[in-house]
Every structure is written in C-alpha cells, then in structure tokens.
Amino acid sequence: MENTPPKFDIVIFGATSFVGQILTRYMLKQFAVDGELKWAIAGRSQNKLTELKHSLGIAGEPLDILVADAADEASLRLLCGATRVVISTVGPYALYGESLVKTCVALGTDYCDLTGEVQWIAKMLEKYEQQAKVSGARIVNSCGFDSLPSDLGVYFLQQHAKQKFGEACSSIKMRVKKMKGAASGGTVASMTNIFKEVAINPALRKLLANPYAICPPNHGNKVRQNNMNRPQYDHDFNSWVAPFVMAVINTRIVHRSNALIEGGYSPHFDYNEAMLTGKGLIGGGMAASVGAGLGGFAMAAVLPPTRWAMEKFLLPKPGEGPSQNAQEKGFYDLRFYGKTDSGQEIRVKVTGDQDPGYGSTAKMLAQAAACLAQDISKENVPGGFWTPASIFGSKLIARLESHAGLTFELLE
C-alpha cells in the first residue's frame, strides 16, 4: 500500500496565540488558502480556532481546522501525519514543546519554531537528533527575531567576504543600531521560565554560559568568546555598547551554523552581539543604565518572591502583546562588522520593517516554513536539527527581502 501524501504543506500549531494570530493573517494575505501552498490552523480549542477563522472573513472560509493538544500525543500524531511542515508557536517550549518535536521526529515531519530557549534546544538535540537523522525530519529552531536576522546576517556577510576576499571572516560583531518594539507575554514567560529552571537546577548556569552549548560535540572551536555582559567602548563602531538581551540565544545559533555549514566560517570563529548606545558621556551613561537594568531584571527574576510580583503586576501575560499600530511602527536596524585572518574588513546591514518580536517574527516564521516546504527538498537536505543559515541560506534571504520586509545590504 502506497503512503498517501500529507493533505497540507504547513500547519500552524498554536494559531490562536498572540503570534499565531498575526502569523495566520500574514499566511492568508501571502498564500491565500487554496493556492499552491496548502495550509491549516491547529490548537487545542475548537471554539477559539473557529473564532479566529471567522475573524478572517470570506477569504478564510476554506481554511481547515485541526484540534490537537501539546499534552496529547495521539492528537499530535494525527496533526503531524497530515502535514509536511509544522510551525509551532506554543511556548514556553521547555514546558510545552517536547511532545511535538518528539512526534515530528518519529514521523519524519519537518518542523520550525521561534524558541529562544537554549537549554531546551540542547535537551532536544540530546534526545532526538540521531532519530531525526534516521527519520528524515528537519527540525529548525529559532526562526523568529531570535535568531534569524543574526544567523542570516552573518551568513550574508560571509558570502560577500568569500566573493570579495576569497576567505571568510574569522571574527564578526553584530550591533543593534536602532530597534523599536515591545516584549510579548509569551517571550517574557519563556525568559522567566529559564530563571525558574536555573533556580531548581544550578547546573543549567554552566550550560547557559557555554557559547558552544548547542554545537555538535566535535565542533572543534576553542576560542574564548566575549559575552559582552558589561558596558564597553567599541572602537570598530566608535560607540559605547551595552549588553543585548537576545545575544544569549543568537550567538549560540550562529556558532552552531559555523559547525554545520559545509566548510564552516572558521575553526577559530569568534562572534558577539551588543547594542550601540552612542559616543561620549551620554553614550557611556546609556550603556551603564541598560546594563544595570538587565542585571536588575535577572536578579529579580531569579528570586521567587520578586519574580511572582513581576509576573503578577509588571510583566505582560501570555497572550498579550503590542497593538497592530505599535507592531507596524516597530522596526530594527542591525549592523555587522567582519574581519578576516588577513585583516580585510567588511560591513553589512540587516533591517526589518515591523516590531521585531511580532509583526516581523510572524513574517519570518511563515517564510521559513514555506522555504522548508517548497525550496529545500528532502533529497538535498537530510533529516536532523538545522539552524536557519545552515538549511535555508540565500533561498530564505531572497524570500525575506521579497515578502517579509527585511533588507540585507553590503555597506561600502
């Protein structure tokens, strides 16, 4: 008996979450429902999914609904069996993500998400990577603002360095020049959950501090990385810099890409990220206050009483996030500086036209899934845990520039 091909190319699991709803509306606008890309929405509440479908108007009428629960593996098997690619927006992934990854890996279904949880990715790699290589499932984590612009920005810079100088850069810095956007309840829940996990299991601190935490065991890079966890002056950018909250995940994904991409970037590759705060006393003061603010948040999040108070009174709840207007007014401008072993220098710029964590993340995630479904055949790229740069490369950059409001630009 021949296997019947899956009914759908993509299913959005967690379609009624805050990001899931933005993603659903973007998919509808971008691909329609009964176009060449077949897709559906899924989640645990039939009522909420029906409500979402009705809110889409006439264009959304043909949209299929699948009911599945992250805690019910039988329902996840039906979901994964019905599609070639699953997009998951159901976080914190450390709490709700494993069963879906396990099921995708078992059935050979491709998967992408927007996790920024290093400790969870490390755990999934340990448990399921070998099995994914056998089943043919391609698992691609961190396809939102963490860590797609960083990972593809470095990839883009390296392609140009090779063309221009005949060698890749062994050292790259990413600096956030400008950014406007708000944190969602889901992002905050994932961050506070990491602090809870560290409080219960202090060994996690060591994992989270390791820049190579999710690299393959034989990656070979022994360079001591600068984690940029305090304000400092950066002469290459002629500016003070402050720690960047997402560097912890982005740098790990970029190091994994260096290990997975054929030929890699460099065996002694070094990479760091920070935020530009300007020159002089004002820039230095800004860098110090950003550093102090992040330190204060981390301290408060580690201690159960202050964490409880923050979650109850200060931080957005899961399902909450910025208004449509705020999402559209958001943007980001990232600058990359690379240097080769022979001293050649190169700079590139990556920008996004909407709020990084919502509008832009939803568009990136949709295009990553479409790229997985339409552009990257199983014959050419086998199963395993991939990073955005190592599996998508230039194909996804082209999609993001055409359809997702991103730009990748070589600066002279």
BELJO-V475233 format. One record per backbone hydrogen bond with DSSP energy under -0.5 kcal/mol. CO is the residue of the C=O (numbers start at 0). NH is the residue of the N-H. If there is no record, write none. Layout:
co: <CO/CO>
nh: <NH/NH>
This chain:
co: <7/8/9/10/10/11/11/11/12/13/16/17/18/19/20/21/22/23/24/25/26/26/27/30/32/35/36/37/37/38/39/40/41/41/42/43/44/45/46/47/48/49/50/51/52/53/56/57/59/63/65/65/68/70/71/72/73/74/75/76/77/78/79/81/83/84/85/85/86/86/87/88/91/91/92/92/96/97/98/99/100/101/102/103/103/109/110/111/112/115/116/116/117/118/119/120/121/122/123/124/127/128/129/130/131/131/136/136/137/137/138/138/139/143/144/145/146/147/148/149/150/151/152/153/154/155/156/157/158/159/160/160/160/161/167/169/170/171/172/173/174/174/175/177/179/183/184/185/186/187/188/189/190/191/192/193/194/195/196/200/201/201/202/202/203/204/205/206/208/209/211/215/219/222/224/231/232/233/233/233/238/239/239/240/241/242/243/245/245/246/247/248/249/250/251/252/253/254/255/256/260/265/269/271/272/273/274/277/278/279/280/281/282/283/284/285/286/287/288/289/290/291/292/293/294/295/296/297/298/301/302/303/304/305/306/307/308/308/309/309/316/316/319/322/323/324/325/326/326/330/331/332/332/333/334/335/336/337/338/338/339/343/345/346/347/348/349/350/351/354/354/354/355/357/358/359/360/361/362/363/364/365/366/367/368/369/370/370/374/376/383/383/385/386/387/387/391/391/392/392/393/394/395/396/397/398/399/399/404/406/408/410>
nh: <83/84/39/12/86/13/14/41/88/16/20/21/22/23/24/25/26/27/28/29/30/31/31/34/38/37/38/8/9/63/11/65/13/14/67/45/48/49/50/51/52/53/54/55/55/56/59/60/62/40/42/67/71/72/75/76/77/78/79/80/81/81/82/7/109/10/87/111/12/88/113/90/94/95/96/97/100/101/102/103/104/105/106/107/108/85/139/87/142/117/119/120/121/122/123/124/125/126/127/128/131/132/133/134/135/136/138/383/110/139/140/385/112/147/146/143/150/151/152/153/154/155/156/157/158/159/160/161/162/163/164/165/166/165/340/269/338/271/336/273/176/334/275/332/330/187/188/189/190/191/192/193/194/195/196/197/198/199/200/203/204/205/205/206/207/208/209/209/210/212/214/218/221/224/226/240/234/236/237/238/233/276/277/231/274/244/246/248/249/250/251/252/253/254/255/256/257/258/259/260/263/268/171/173/243/175/241/239/282/283/284/285/286/287/288/289/290/291/292/293/294/295/296/297/298/299/300/301/302/303/306/307/308/309/310/311/312/313/313/314/184/319/184/326/327/328/329/329/354/179/351/176/177/349/174/347/172/345/169/170/342/339/337/410/335/408/333/406/331/357/359/360/360/361/362/363/364/365/366/367/368/369/370/371/372/373/374/375/376/380/138/385/140/390/391/392/394/395/395/396/397/398/399/400/401/402/403/405/352/350/348/346>
